[in-house]
Amino acid sequence: MRELSAQNSQHRYRIDKFKVPPASREEFLKGVRDTQSFLATIPGFIRNALFEQSSGPGVFNFVAMVEWESAEAIERAAKAVTARFEATGFNPQATRSRLGIEADVAIYLETPTAALE
């Protein structure tokens, strides 16, 4: 198991979980990929990933994760994304409502492995 280093102890993880109806899948994926590409251009970005549930009883069938260098990097990203959405007229809440998508969004810190022992 990977140990939490002092270097990445300040990293923050934005983890978004989505319940996406099958009919909304393609439009949802296009939007997520577009947003993830934009996020990768923002200073402090480290990596992102998108996961699709392949089995199990969970209600969320997609999970998007973005790793950032710090809380400040997330603040910069949030401002940049808000500005981009305003400039393009995109409303994420309205789009989720129209597509029937449920979301659970939060910022996480990595738990040191020693705390799990």
N, C-alpha and C positions, 0 to 999 in steps of 0.2 A: 504494500500500500504506500502511496506517495505521502511523504511527510510535508507538513505545512512549514515553509521556510519563512524567515524573517522578511525576505524580499517580497513575498506575496501575501503576507499577513494583512496588508492594507487593501488587497484586492476586494472588489465588490462584484457580486454576481446578480444581474437582473434576470430573474427566472419568471417567464410568463407561461402559464398553463392554459390551454384552450380546449373547449369542447366544441368541435366543429362538425356540423351536419354534413353527410356525404355530398349533398348537392352544392355545398359552399366550399368544398375542398380546394378546387383549382384556383378560385379567386383569392381565397385565404392564402394559399401558398405563394401566389404571385406577389401579394402585398408583403408578406413576411420576407421573402427573398429580396425585394426592393428595399425594404427598411434595413435588413441586415447588411446589404451592400453599402448603403449610406452610412450606417453606424461605423463600418470599418474605416471610413475616412476621417473620423473624429479623433483628435489627440487623446491618448489614454486608453484607446481600444486595445484589447489583447486578442480576443478570439470570440467567435460565436458558434453556435450549433443549433440545429433544429432536429428534434426527435419526433417520430411518429410511433404511436403505440402499435405493437404487433400482437400482443396477447395480454391477458389479465383483465381483472374486473374494474380497473380504474375508470373514472368518468371523463377525465381529460385525455383526449387522443393525440394532442400535440403539446410539446414542451419546447420553448425557445429559450436559450441561455446566451447571455452576453457577459463576458468577463471584462472588467474595467480595472485600471491601475489603482483607483482610489475613489473615495466619495466625491471628490472635486471633479473627477473625470465624468462621473455619472451626472453631476449637475450641469456640466458643459454640454453633455450629450442631450440631456432633457431640453435644454434651451435651444439647441440646434434642431432637434426633431420638432419641437413646437413651432419654431420659425418656418421650417420646411412645410409642415402641415398647413400653417396659416397661408403661406405663399401659394400653395397648390390647391387650397380649399378642401383638403382632406380632413374628414372628421372620423377618427377611429371609433368612437362610441357609436355614432350613427351607422357606420359600416358594420360593426359587430351586430348591432340590433337588426339591421336589414338582412344580414346573412344568418341570423339565429345562432350566433357564436357567444358562448359564455367564456369569461376570462377570469383568471386569478393571477394577479401581478404583484411581485414583491422584490425587494432587494435582500440579498443574503450575504452572510460572511461564511467563509469556510471554517469548519470546526476542526481544531487540531486533532490529529489522530490520537495523541496521548489522552485526550479527553474521552475517547471511545473505549479505552482499555479498561 
